[in-house]
Amino acid sequence: MKKQVLSVLLASALLGAAAPAAAQNLAVVNGKPIAQAQFDYFIGQFVQSGRERTPELETHVKDELIRRAVYEQAALKDGLEKDKDFQQELALARQTLLIRALFLKEQKANPVTDAEIKAEYDRFVEANKGDEYHTAHILVETEEEAKAIIATLKKDPKKFEALAKEKSKDPGSATRGGDLGWANPATFVPEFSEAMVKLEKGKFTQEPVQTQFGWHVLQLKDSRAAKPPALDAVKPQIEQALAEQKLADLQEKLYKAAKIN
């Protein structure tokens, strides 16, 4: 099992970068050397990924590199490097590696800064200030169905959860009795939010609310002043999102600048 895992990791590393040339050799296979620097490179990759450098790891890496050299030589002897399918796969792998190298270069040259993270956090806080609401709803296809549910709730408001489980067409909340959890009004479509903020705690809408999704019966469980998460708690997510956005911007810029016939 360990050999299989190492084989996969080594294959990934081989696609990731080419090892530099070196004067010393790890081994010589059928007269062809395997550079010591190649071994050192892969060991370094494992260490960076959290693996401990042990004699066992070194033995397995050396064995795997030798085996790969043996298999490569056999493939070359059979002339497989001239195979059309292989050439196409090789070209695709080269393209993939070049693209990845370009994106990594861009990320290193234009990293996400703390100032950018703070600015994005401030925008999030500003957009989500005010009150947030704990809401439940029952979604049905027709106004008549919604009115029938409201009529039932007027007789017994405690049936809301059971009715949601039985009749709601929203698979995400029906199993939870229609519960949508806490959210800012901006999370929902305008028609939904407008009806939600008008409700008193524990009350439900007396008329069906129509949105693009169908007809809703809303219930307000509670409301409170919004409390944004601490910056440190969401910093990794913001950094990741900004990095992805920068990469997307680069991709779009390059695409728009290209002359495509």
FITI-226570 format. One line per 4 residues: for each residue x, y, z of N, C-alpha, C, O, CB. Coordinates in pm, whole numbers, plus 50000, padded with zeros to 5 digits. Glycine has a CB too. Example, Ala and Ser with C-alpha at 12.3 -4.5 7.8 and 13.67 -1.06 7.14 Angstrom:
51319 49431 50780 51230 49550 50780 51320 49670 50780 51424 49668 50846 51131 49553 50905 ~ 51285 49775 50708 51367 49894 50714 51290 50003 50787 51341 50114 50804 51408 49940 50572 $
***
This chain:
50084 49879 50000 50000 50000 50000 50087 50125 50000 50059 50221 49928 49905 50001 50123 ~ 50195 50124 50084 50282 50241 50089 50347 50265 49953 50361 50380 49910 50390 50223 50196 ~ 50387 50154 49885 50448 50171 49754 50351 50233 49655 50389 50317 49574 50497 50037 49702 ~ 50226 50190 49663 50125 50244 49572 50105 50393 49597 50097 50472 49502 49992 50170 49588 $
50098 50431 49724 50080 50572 49758 50198 50655 49708 50181 50762 49651 50063 50590 49909 ~ 50319 50603 49731 50437 50675 49687 50441 50687 49535 50485 50789 49481 50563 50607 49738 ~ 50396 50582 49466 50394 50587 49321 50305 50699 49271 50340 50771 49179 50348 50454 49264 ~ 50189 50712 49333 50095 50817 49295 50155 50954 49323 50148 51044 49240 49962 50801 49369 $
50215 50970 49441 50273 51098 49478 50389 51136 49386 50404 51252 49348 50320 51095 49622 ~ 50470 51037 49353 50581 51064 49264 50533 51101 49124 50590 51189 49059 50674 50944 49257 ~ 50430 51034 49079 50374 51066 48947 50324 51209 48946 50345 51282 48848 50261 50970 48911 ~ 50257 51251 49054 50207 51388 49064 50322 51487 49064 50316 51592 49000 50122 51406 49190 $
50427 51453 49137 50541 51543 49145 50611 51554 49010 50658 51662 48973 50639 51496 49251 ~ 50619 51443 48937 50682 51446 48806 50607 51536 48710 50668 51602 48626 50691 51306 48749 ~ 50474 51540 48722 50395 51630 48640 50409 51774 48686 50394 51867 48608 50248 51589 48642 ~ 50439 51790 48816 50444 51925 48872 50565 52004 48829 50555 52124 48806 50440 51917 49019 $
50682 51939 48818 50802 52012 48781 50911 51915 48742 50908 51798 48782 50850 52103 48896 ~ 51004 51961 48664 51116 51878 48625 51230 51898 48724 51259 52011 48761 51162 51909 48482 ~ 51294 51789 48766 51404 51798 48861 51528 51852 48789 51549 51821 48672 51434 51661 48925 ~ 51609 51932 48857 51727 51990 48793 51836 51886 48771 51840 51783 48839 51781 52104 48877 $
51924 51914 48677 52035 51824 48650 52137 51832 48763 52144 51932 48835 52101 51857 48515 ~ 52217 51725 48778 52317 51724 48884 52435 51639 48840 52423 51553 48753 52258 51670 49017 ~ 52550 51663 48901 52670 51590 48866 52665 51448 48923 52714 51355 48859 52794 51663 48917 ~ 52608 51430 49042 52603 51299 49105 52481 51222 49060 52378 51281 49024 52604 51314 49258 $
52493 51091 49062 52383 51006 49020 52330 50923 49135 52405 50879 49222 52427 50915 48907 ~ 52200 50903 49136 52136 50816 49235 52162 50671 49199 52193 50589 49286 51985 50843 49244 ~ 52150 50641 49071 52172 50505 49021 52191 50513 48871 52165 50617 48809 52052 50410 49057 ~ 52237 50404 48813 52251 50394 48668 52171 50274 48622 52196 50161 48667 52401 50382 48625 $
52075 50296 48534 51986 50190 48487 52013 50164 48339 51988 50250 48254 51837 50228 48510 ~ 52065 50047 48310 52099 50011 48171 52187 50116 48106 52170 50152 47989 51971 49991 48089 ~ 52281 50166 48185 52376 50262 48133 52330 50406 48136 52406 50496 48099 52410 50227 47995 ~ 52206 50430 48179 52154 50566 48183 52135 50611 48327 52071 50541 48406 52020 50576 48105 $
52191 50728 48363 52189 50771 48503 52056 50832 48547 51982 50890 48467 52299 50871 48526 ~ 52029 50817 48677 51921 50890 48743 51990 50990 48835 52062 50949 48927 51822 50793 48823 ~ 51969 51117 48813 52040 51220 48888 52002 51218 49036 51885 51201 49071 52010 51358 48829 ~ 52102 51234 49121 52078 51245 49265 51986 51363 49296 51905 51358 49389 52211 51261 49341 $
51999 51469 49216 51916 51588 49237 51768 51556 49219 51682 51617 49283 51957 51700 49141 ~ 51737 51460 49131 51598 51421 49112 51544 51357 49240 51431 51385 49282 51584 51324 48993 ~ 51624 51271 49299 51587 51208 49426 51569 51314 49534 51470 51312 49608 51694 51104 49470 ~ 51665 51406 49544 51657 51511 49646 51533 51598 49628 51468 51639 49724 51784 51599 49642 $
51501 51625 49502 51383 51707 49473 51256 51641 49525 51175 51705 49593 51371 51733 49321 ~ 51239 51513 49494 51117 51444 49535 51109 51425 49686 51002 51436 49744 51108 51309 49465 ~ 51222 51397 49748 51224 51388 49894 51181 51521 49954 51103 51526 50050 51365 51347 49946 ~ 51231 51630 49896 51193 51762 49944 51044 51788 49930 50983 51852 50016 51269 51868 49870 $
50984 51740 49820 50840 51756 49801 50761 51683 49908 50662 51736 49959 50800 51705 49663 ~ 50804 51564 49943 50735 51488 50048 50748 51558 50183 50651 51566 50259 50792 51346 50057 ~ 50867 51609 50212 50889 51678 50340 50803 51803 50348 50743 51831 50452 51039 51715 50356 ~ 50795 51878 50239 50711 51998 50236 50564 51966 50257 50489 52047 50312 50729 52073 50105 $
50522 51848 50213 50382 51808 50228 50352 51751 50367 50239 51712 50395 50344 51707 50123 ~ 50456 51746 50453 50433 51700 50590 50486 51562 50622 50475 51517 50736 50290 51702 50618 ~ 50544 51494 50524 50599 51362 50549 50734 51373 50620 50812 51464 50593 50614 51283 50418 ~ 50758 51282 50710 50887 51279 50780 50989 51206 50693 50960 51101 50635 50874 51209 50919 $
51108 51263 50684 51214 51198 50606 51272 51084 50688 51342 51107 50787 51325 51300 50565 ~ 51244 50964 50646 51291 50845 50715 51369 50757 50618 51353 50772 50496 51173 50766 50778 ~ 51451 50666 50669 51521 50572 50580 51424 50492 50493 51453 50461 50378 51608 50477 50662 ~ 51308 50460 50550 51208 50385 50474 51158 50467 50355 51145 50415 50244 51090 50344 50564 $
51129 50595 50380 51083 50682 50272 51189 50693 50164 51159 50685 50045 51046 50821 50326 ~ 51314 50713 50204 51422 50727 50107 51437 50601 50023 51457 50609 49901 51554 50758 50179 ~ 51425 50485 50088 51436 50358 50015 51324 50343 49913 51348 50302 49799 51433 50240 50112 ~ 51204 50377 49954 51090 50364 49864 51100 50461 49747 51069 50424 49634 50960 50387 49940 $
51143 50585 49774 51155 50683 49667 51263 50639 49568 51243 50647 49447 51189 50823 49725 ~ 51375 50593 49619 51482 50546 49531 51434 50430 49446 51456 50428 49325 51605 50504 49613 ~ 51367 50334 49508 51317 50217 49436 51217 50259 49328 51219 50207 49216 51252 50118 49533 ~ 51129 50352 49363 51027 50395 49267 51091 50468 49149 51050 50446 49034 50925 50486 49336 $
51189 50552 49174 51255 50623 49064 51328 50525 48972 51327 50542 48850 51354 50726 49120 ~ 51389 50425 49030 51457 50323 48948 51356 50246 48864 51377 50224 48745 51538 50226 49038 ~ 51247 50207 48927 51143 50133 48854 51087 50217 48740 51065 50167 48630 51029 50091 48950 ~ 51064 50343 48766 51009 50430 48662 51108 50443 48545 51067 50449 48429 50977 50569 48721 $
51236 50448 48577 51337 50455 48472 51335 50328 48387 51347 50334 48265 51477 50478 48532 ~ 51321 50214 48453 51314 50085 48382 51194 50084 48287 51205 50045 48171 51304 49967 48482 ~ 51079 50126 48339 50957 50124 48258 50966 50225 48144 50920 50199 48033 50834 50154 48346 ~ 51025 50341 48172 51040 50442 48068 51127 50392 47954 51096 50411 47837 51098 50571 48126 $
51237 50327 47991 51327 50275 47889 51259 50168 47804 51281 50161 47683 51452 50217 47954 ~ 51176 50086 47867 51103 49983 47793 51005 50047 47695 50990 50000 47582 51027 49890 47890 ~ 50940 50155 47738 50845 50224 47651 50916 50289 47533 50868 50284 47420 50767 50331 47730 ~ 51033 50349 47560 51110 50411 47453 51162 50308 47354 51167 50332 47233 51226 50491 47511 $
51201 50192 47407 51250 50084 47321 51142 50038 47224 51170 50000 47110 51299 49966 47405 ~ 51018 50041 47271 50905 50002 47186 50859 50114 47093 50768 50095 47013 50788 49957 47273 ~ 50923 50230 47104 50887 50341 47018 50756 50409 47052 50694 50474 46968 50881 50295 46878 ~ 50713 50393 47177 50582 50447 47216 50579 50599 47218 50472 50660 47214 50543 50394 47351 $
50698 50661 47225 50699 50807 47226 50654 50864 47092 50622 50983 47082 50839 50859 47260 ~ 50651 50779 46989 50607 50823 46856 50459 50796 46833 50404 50837 46731 50688 50754 46749 ~ 50395 50728 46926 50252 50698 46914 50170 50827 46912 50195 50917 46991 50206 50606 47030 ~ 50072 50835 46822 49994 50958 46807 49917 50992 46934 49912 51109 46975 49897 50945 46691 $
49856 50892 46997 49781 50917 47120 49874 50969 47229 49839 51060 47304 49709 50789 47167 ~ 49993 50908 47238 50090 50953 47338 50131 51097 47312 50141 51177 47405 50213 50862 47340 ~ 50155 51130 47188 50196 51266 47153 50088 51367 47189 50118 51478 47234 50228 51275 47004 ~ 49962 51329 47168 49852 51418 47204 49844 51437 47356 49824 51548 47405 49719 51364 47151 $
49859 51327 47429 49856 51335 47575 49974 51416 47627 49960 51494 47721 49858 51194 47638 ~ 50090 51398 47564 50209 51473 47605 50190 51622 47580 50227 51705 47663 50333 51422 47529 ~ 50131 51655 47466 50106 51796 47434 50007 51857 47533 50022 51971 47575 50053 51810 47291 ~ 49905 51778 47568 49806 51827 47664 49869 51846 47802 49841 51945 47870 49688 51730 47673 $
49954 51750 47843 50021 51761 47973 50113 51884 47975 50119 51956 48075 50102 51633 48003 ~ 50183 51907 47865 50271 52024 47856 50190 52152 47866 50228 52245 47937 50350 52022 47723 ~ 50077 52156 47795 49991 52273 47799 49940 52298 47941 49940 52411 47989 49872 52257 47703 ~ 49898 52191 48007 49846 52202 48143 49952 52255 48239 49923 52341 48322 49795 52066 48192 $
50074 52205 48226 50182 52248 48314 50219 52394 48287 50248 52469 48381 50305 52159 48295 ~ 50219 52434 48162 50249 52574 48130 50143 52668 48186 50176 52774 48239 50260 52591 47978 ~ 50017 52628 48173 49909 52711 48227 49922 52723 48378 49908 52831 48434 49771 52652 48189 ~ 49949 52610 48443 49964 52613 48588 50082 52701 48630 50074 52775 48727 49981 52471 48644 $
50192 52690 48554 50309 52773 48585 50276 52921 48570 50320 53004 48650 50427 52735 48493 ~ 50198 52955 48468 50156 53094 48447 50073 53144 48564 50096 53254 48614 50077 53108 48317 ~ 49978 53063 48607 49891 53104 48717 49968 53116 48849 49944 53208 48927 49775 53005 48732 ~ 50060 53024 48872 50141 53031 48994 50231 53154 48993 50249 53220 49096 50227 52904 49009 $
50285 53186 48877 50368 53305 48864 50287 53430 48896 50333 53519 48966 50429 53315 48723 ~ 50164 53435 48844 50076 53549 48868 50042 53561 49016 50041 53671 49072 49948 53537 48785 ~ 50014 53448 49080 49979 53451 49222 50095 53499 49308 50075 53569 49407 49934 53312 49268 ~ 50217 53460 49270 50334 53505 49345 50362 53653 49321 50403 53725 49411 50456 53421 49307 $
50340 53696 49197 50368 53836 49162 50261 53930 49215 50288 54048 49240 50379 53851 49012 ~ 50139 53879 49231 50028 53964 49273 49949 53896 49385 49832 53862 49366 49935 53997 49154 ~ 50012 53875 49500 49944 53805 49609 49834 53890 49672 49832 54012 49660 50045 53764 49716 ~ 49744 53822 49739 49638 53892 49813 49701 53957 49935 49771 53891 50012 49522 53795 49854 $
49677 54085 49955 49736 54158 50066 49639 54166 50184 49518 54146 50169 49777 54299 50023 ~ 49694 54194 50300 49609 54212 50419 49512 54328 50401 49399 54324 50449 49696 54235 50545 ~ 49559 54431 50330 49472 54547 50306 49351 54508 50220 49240 54554 50244 49551 54660 50237 ~ 49375 54423 50120 49265 54377 50035 49168 54290 50114 49046 54298 50095 49321 54299 49915 $
49222 54207 50201 49137 54121 50284 49051 54207 50376 48932 54183 50391 49222 54023 50366 ~ 49113 54307 50438 49039 54395 50530 48931 54472 50454 48819 54487 50504 49136 54495 50600 ~ 48963 54520 50335 48865 54595 50256 48746 54507 50219 48631 54551 50224 48930 54651 50129 ~ 48774 54383 50181 48665 54291 50146 48582 54256 50268 48460 54244 50260 48722 54162 50082 $
48648 54241 50382 48576 54213 50507 48485 54330 50543 48370 54311 50581 48676 54187 50623 ~ 48537 54451 50529 48456 54570 50559 48334 54580 50467 48226 54619 50511 48541 54698 50546 ~ 48352 54544 50340 48239 54545 50247 48134 54443 50289 48014 54468 50280 48287 54517 50104 ~ 48181 54329 50334 48089 54225 50379 48010 54271 50501 47889 54252 50508 48166 54095 50411 $
48080 54330 50595 48015 54379 50717 47912 54486 50683 47801 54486 50736 48119 54434 50817 ~ 47949 54578 50595 47858 54685 50556 47733 54630 50487 47622 54676 50512 47930 54784 50463 ~ 47754 54531 50400 47641 54474 50326 47549 54393 50414 47431 54373 50382 47692 54387 50212 ~ 47602 54345 50527 47522 54258 50613 47489 54321 50748 47452 54251 50842 47596 54129 50635 $
47502 54452 50757 47468 54518 50882 47317 54525 50898 47242 54498 50804 47530 54658 50889 ~ 47274 54562 51017 47130 54567 51044 47085 54441 51115 47161 54380 51190 47051 54585 50914 ~ 46962 54401 51090 46908 54283 51156 46918 54161 51066 46922 54171 50944 46762 54307 51196 ~ 46922 54045 51131 46912 53919 51059 46794 53842 51116 46753 53863 51229 47044 53837 51070 $
46742 53753 51034 46615 53690 51067 46625 53537 51061 46691 53480 50974 46505 53739 50972 ~ 46558 53475 51159 46547 53330 51160 46408 53295 51106 46307 53316 51173 46570 53270 51306 ~ 46406 53244 50985 46280 53227 50913 46256 53082 50875 46350 53003 50859 46279 53314 50789 ~ 46129 53048 50860 46088 52919 50803 45987 52948 50694 45920 53052 50695 46029 52823 50913 $
45975 52856 50601 45876 52878 50496 45823 52745 50443 45883 52640 50460 45936 52961 50380 ~ 45709 52755 50378 45650 52642 50308 45631 52687 50163 45562 52785 50137 45512 52596 50374 ~ 45693 52616 50071 45686 52651 49930 45595 52555 49855 45614 52433 49861 45828 52651 49867 ~ 45497 52609 49786 45405 52527 49706 45393 52586 49566 45442 52696 49540 45265 52516 49774 $
45328 52514 49478 45322 52555 49337 45212 52655 49307 45226 52737 49215 45305 52435 49251 ~ 45102 52650 49381 44988 52736 49347 44945 52824 49464 44971 52793 49580 44871 52652 49302 ~ 44880 52933 49431 44827 53023 49532 44720 52955 49615 44708 52979 49735 44771 53150 49467 ~ 44641 52869 49552 44534 52799 49623 44591 52709 49732 44537 52702 49842 44450 52716 49525 $
44700 52639 49701 44764 52553 49801 44813 52637 49919 44795 52599 50035 44880 52474 49739 ~ 44875 52750 49888 44927 52837 49994 44814 52890 50082 44828 52896 50204 45006 52954 49934 ~ 44703 52928 50020 44590 52978 50098 44532 52869 50187 44490 52897 50300 44481 53032 50005 ~ 44528 52747 50139 44477 52636 50220 44566 52612 50341 44517 52582 50450 44467 52508 50135 $
44698 52624 50322 44792 52607 50433 44773 52718 50536 44774 52692 50656 44938 52605 50382 ~ 44756 52840 50489 44734 52953 50580 44606 52933 50661 44602 52962 50780 44726 53086 50502 ~ 44502 52883 50595 44376 52857 50665 44395 52754 50775 44338 52768 50884 44268 52809 50567 ~ 44475 52652 50748 44503 52550 50850 44583 52609 50965 44556 52579 51081 44580 52432 50788 $
44680 52693 50933 44765 52753 51037 44687 52851 51124 44718 52866 51242 44883 52824 50973 ~ 44588 52915 51068 44506 53006 51148 44431 52930 51257 44404 52984 51365 44407 53082 51058 ~ 44399 52806 51229 44331 52723 51328 44431 52665 51428 44400 52649 51546 44255 52610 51259 ~ 44551 52632 51379 44652 52571 51466 44793 52607 51416 44850 52533 51336 44634 52416 51473 $
44849 52720 51463 44981 52765 51418 45092 52664 51446 45196 52667 51380 45014 52895 51485 ~ 45071 52575 51543 45175 52478 51578 45197 52373 51469 45292 52295 51477 45138 52408 51708 ~ 45112 52370 51369 45124 52271 51262 45222 52314 51152 45240 52242 51054 44988 52244 51202 ~ 45283 52431 51169 45369 52483 51062 45479 52383 51023 45496 52353 50905 45433 52616 51106 $
45551 52333 51120 45662 52242 51092 45613 52115 51022 45674 52070 50925 45735 52206 51221 ~ 45504 52059 51072 45450 51937 51012 45403 51961 50869 45425 51878 50781 45335 51882 51096 ~ 45339 52075 50846 45291 52108 50712 45408 52129 50615 45401 52092 50499 45203 52233 50717 ~ 45514 52190 50666 45632 52212 50582 45693 52078 50539 45728 52060 50422 45737 52296 50657 $
45704 51986 50633 45760 51855 50601 45672 51780 50502 45721 51706 50417 45777 51772 50728 ~ 45542 51800 50513 45447 51727 50428 45428 51790 50291 45416 51718 50191 45314 51718 50498 ~ 45425 51923 50284 45381 51988 50161 45486 52074 50089 45471 52101 49970 45266 52072 50191 ~ 45590 52116 50159 45684 52210 50097 45761 52145 49982 45803 52030 49990 45782 52262 50200 $
45778 52222 49874 45851 52177 49756 45999 52217 49761 46074 52192 49666 45787 52233 49631 ~ 46039 52277 49871 46180 52316 49888 46253 52201 49956 46242 52186 50078 46193 52448 49970 ~ 46329 52120 49882 46394 52004 49942 46499 52040 50046 46528 51962 50136 46458 51921 49835 ~ 46556 52160 50033 46660 52200 50127 46610 52229 50267 46684 52214 50363 46729 52319 50076 $
46484 52271 50279 46432 52307 50411 46314 52222 50457 46283 52220 50576 46390 52451 50410 ~ 46249 52152 50366 46130 52074 50402 46158 51974 50513 46078 51958 50605 46076 52002 50280 ~ 46271 51905 50503 46303 51803 50604 46329 51865 50741 46324 51796 50842 46425 51723 50560 ~ 46356 51995 50743 46380 52065 50871 46256 52144 50914 46266 52237 50994 46500 52160 50859 $
46142 52106 50863 46020 52177 50898 46014 52316 50840 45948 52404 50896 46008 52185 51046 ~ 46081 52337 50727 46082 52467 50661 46187 52564 50712 46197 52676 50662 45950 52530 50675 ~ 46265 52522 50810 46362 52612 50874 46472 52655 50777 46538 52571 50717 46425 52543 50997 ~ 46490 52785 50762 46593 52842 50675 46712 52896 50752 46808 52944 50693 46534 52952 50590 $
46707 52887 50885 46816 52937 50966 46822 53089 50969 46729 53157 50926 46946 52882 50915 ~ 46933 53141 51021 46953 53285 51031 47011 53339 50901 47101 53279 50843 47046 53320 51150 ~ 46958 53452 50856 47008 53511 50732 46974 53659 50726 46878 53706 50786 46951 53439 50611 ~ 47056 53731 50650 47031 53871 50621 46923 53881 50513 46918 53794 50426 47160 53944 50576 $
46838 53982 50516 46734 53995 50413 46788 53992 50270 46721 53945 50179 46658 54124 50434 ~ 46910 54043 50252 46967 54046 50117 46992 53907 50061 47014 53891 49941 47097 54124 50119 ~ 46988 53807 50148 47008 53669 50104 46895 53622 50014 46915 53539 49926 47021 53577 50224 ~ 46776 53676 50037 46657 53627 49967 46615 53722 49855 46662 53835 49846 46542 53610 50066 $
46526 53673 49769 46470 53758 49663 46385 53866 49729 46333 53844 49838 46386 53675 49560 ~ 46370 53983 49665 46302 54098 49728 46163 54069 49782 46130 54112 49893 46293 54208 49631 ~ 46081 53996 49707 45944 53970 49752 45943 53893 49884 45861 53918 49972 45867 53892 49644 ~ 46036 53799 49894 46046 53718 50016 46093 53805 50133 46034 53801 50241 46143 53600 49995 $
46199 53884 50110 46255 53967 50216 46155 54070 50267 46144 54093 50387 46381 54037 50167 ~ 46083 54132 50175 45986 54235 50214 45879 54179 50306 45839 54244 50402 45922 54297 50090 ~ 45831 54060 50276 45730 53997 50361 45791 53955 50494 45726 53965 50598 45667 53876 50290 ~ 45914 53907 50490 45980 53857 50610 46000 53967 50714 45971 53947 50832 46113 53795 50573 $
46050 54083 50671 46084 54188 50767 45960 54253 50829 45970 54322 50931 46168 54295 50699 ~ 45844 54232 50769 45720 54288 50823 45658 54201 50931 45569 54245 51004 45621 54310 50711 ~ 45703 54077 50941 45643 53983 51036 45688 54010 51179 45799 54059 51202 45677 53840 50998 ~ 45603 53978 51273 45639 53980 51414 45686 53840 51453 45651 53741 51389 45519 54025 51503 $
45765 53835 51557 45819 53708 51603 45706 53608 51630 45610 53638 51700 45903 53727 51729 ~ 45721 53488 51573 45623 53382 51594 45505 53386 51499 45424 53293 51499 45574 53388 51732 ~ 45493 53491 51419 45379 53506 51329 45411 53450 51190 45527 53430 51155 45338 53654 51319 ~ 45306 53426 51113 45322 53379 50976 45244 53471 50882 45154 53543 50926 45274 53232 50961 $
45278 53469 50756 45212 53557 50659 45065 53519 50643 45031 53402 50631 45284 53551 50523 ~ 44981 53620 50642 44837 53597 50630 44793 53584 50484 44681 53541 50456 44760 53710 50698 ~ 44882 53621 50393 44855 53605 50250 44975 53536 50186 45088 53556 50230 44825 53743 50183 ~ 44953 53456 50083 45065 53390 50015 45161 53492 49954 45120 53600 49911 45013 53296 49906 $
45288 53458 49952 45391 53545 49894 45443 53478 49768 45492 53365 49771 45508 53571 49996 ~ 45432 53547 49657 45475 53490 49529 45616 53536 49494 45648 53655 49502 45378 53529 49417 ~ 45700 53441 49455 45834 53471 49403 45854 53388 49276 45764 53318 49231 45945 53439 49510 ~ 45972 53398 49221 46003 53322 49100 46002 53172 49126 45997 53092 49032 46137 53364 49045 $
46008 53132 49253 46014 52991 49288 45877 52928 49310 45862 52806 49308 46098 52973 49412 ~ 45777 53011 49331 45644 52961 49359 45574 53048 49462 45597 53168 49469 45649 52816 49406 ~ 45488 52984 49543 45412 53055 49646 45460 53012 49784 45474 52893 49812 45261 53029 49631 ~ 45485 53111 49869 45542 53085 50002 45444 53123 50113 45365 53217 50101 45672 53162 50018 $
45455 53046 50221 45397 53086 50349 45516 53100 50443 45587 53003 50468 45288 52981 50403 ~ 45538 53220 50496 45655 53248 50579 45618 53251 50727 45507 53287 50765 45718 53380 50539 ~ 45715 53211 50807 45702 53224 50953 45831 53284 51007 45940 53237 50975 45671 53085 51020 ~ 45819 53387 51090 45936 53447 51153 45956 53386 51291 45873 53405 51380 45921 53601 51162 $
46064 53314 51307 46094 53252 51436 46157 53352 51532 46126 53353 51651 46186 53133 51417 ~ 46246 53437 51479 46313 53534 51566 46392 53632 51479 46410 53610 51360 46407 53463 51669 ~ 46437 53740 51542 46524 53836 51474 46623 53891 51576 46599 53887 51696 46441 53952 51408 ~ 46734 53943 51526 46836 53997 51614 46928 54088 51534 46929 54085 51411 46917 53882 51682 $
47003 54169 51606 47101 54254 51540 47212 54166 51482 47263 54076 51549 47161 54360 51639 ~ 47247 54191 51358 47349 54110 51293 47484 54128 51362 47524 54240 51394 47360 54147 51144 ~ 47552 54018 51385 47685 54020 51446 47782 53953 51350 47783 53830 51340 47685 53949 51587 ~ 47863 54031 51281 47954 53971 51183 48061 53886 51250 48097 53913 51365 48020 54080 51098 $
48112 53786 51181 48221 53706 51237 48347 53789 51248 48365 53887 51175 48247 53581 51150 ~ 48435 53751 51339 48562 53822 51353 48645 53806 51226 48636 53704 51157 48641 53770 51477 ~ 48724 53906 51195 48806 53903 51074 48894 53779 51071 48904 53712 50968 48892 54028 51065 ~ 48958 53747 51183 49048 53632 51186 48976 53502 51155 49036 53408 51102 49116 53623 51322 $
48847 53496 51190 48772 53372 51169 48742 53346 51022 48728 53231 50980 48641 53378 51247 ~ 48733 53453 50943 48698 53437 50801 48812 53477 50707 48796 53473 50585 48575 53520 50770 ~ 48925 53516 50763 49037 53561 50680 49080 53458 50576 49101 53495 50461 49154 53596 50767 ~ 49095 53329 50613 49137 53231 50511 49039 53220 50395 49080 53209 50279 49153 53094 50575 $
48909 53224 50426 48808 53214 50320 48811 53337 50230 48798 53326 50108 48668 53196 50381 ~ 48827 53454 50291 48833 53577 50211 48957 53577 50122 48950 53613 50005 48834 53702 50303 ~ 49069 53536 50178 49194 53531 50101 49180 53436 49982 49223 53468 49871 49311 53487 50191 ~ 49120 53320 50006 49101 53224 49899 49009 53279 49790 49037 53265 49671 49043 53094 49955 $
48901 53343 49833 48805 53399 49737 48870 53509 49653 48847 53517 49533 48682 53454 49811 ~ 48949 53594 49718 49015 53703 49644 49120 53649 49548 49136 53701 49437 49080 53802 49742 ~ 49191 53545 49590 49291 53484 49503 49224 53424 49379 49274 53437 49268 49371 53375 49578 ~ 49111 53359 49401 49038 53300 49289 48984 53409 49196 48981 53392 49075 48922 53213 49340 $
48942 53521 49255 48891 53631 49173 49003 53693 49089 48982 53726 48973 48826 53737 49261 ~ 49120 53708 49150 49234 53762 49075 49269 53671 48958 49300 53717 48848 49356 53782 49167 ~ 49266 53542 48984 49297 53446 48879 49191 53451 48769 49224 53446 48650 49306 53304 48937 ~ 49066 53462 48808 48958 53472 48710 48971 53600 48627 48946 53599 48507 48820 53469 48780 $
49011 53709 48692 49031 53836 48621 49143 53823 48518 49133 53874 48406 49063 53949 48720 ~ 49251 53755 48557 49362 53734 48464 49317 53651 48344 49348 53683 48230 49480 53664 48536 ~ 49245 53545 48372 49197 53459 48264 49109 53537 48166 49123 53524 48045 49118 53339 48322 ~ 49019 53618 48221 48930 53697 48137 49007 53801 48056 48977 53825 47939 48822 53765 48222 $
49107 53863 48119 49189 53963 48051 49264 53901 47934 49267 53958 47824 49289 54027 48150 ~ 49324 53785 47957 49399 53717 47852 49306 53673 47739 49340 53684 47621 49474 53596 47908 ~ 49189 53624 47777 49094 53576 47676 49045 53691 47588 49036 53677 47466 48974 53507 47744 ~ 49013 53804 47650 48962 53918 47574 49070 53978 47484 49039 54034 47378 48909 54024 47669 $
49196 53967 47526 49305 54024 47448 49345 53936 47330 49414 53981 47239 49426 54048 47537 ~ 49301 53811 47332 49340 53717 47226 49264 53745 47097 49147 53785 47100 49315 53573 47272 ~ 49330 53724 46985 49266 53737 46854 49217 53598 46813 49297 53511 46779 49364 53796 46747 ~ 49088 53580 46815 49029 53449 46787 48949 53457 46658 48856 53536 46647 48939 53402 46905 $
48986 53376 46561 48917 53375 46431 48822 53255 46421 48756 53237 46319 49021 53371 46316 $
***
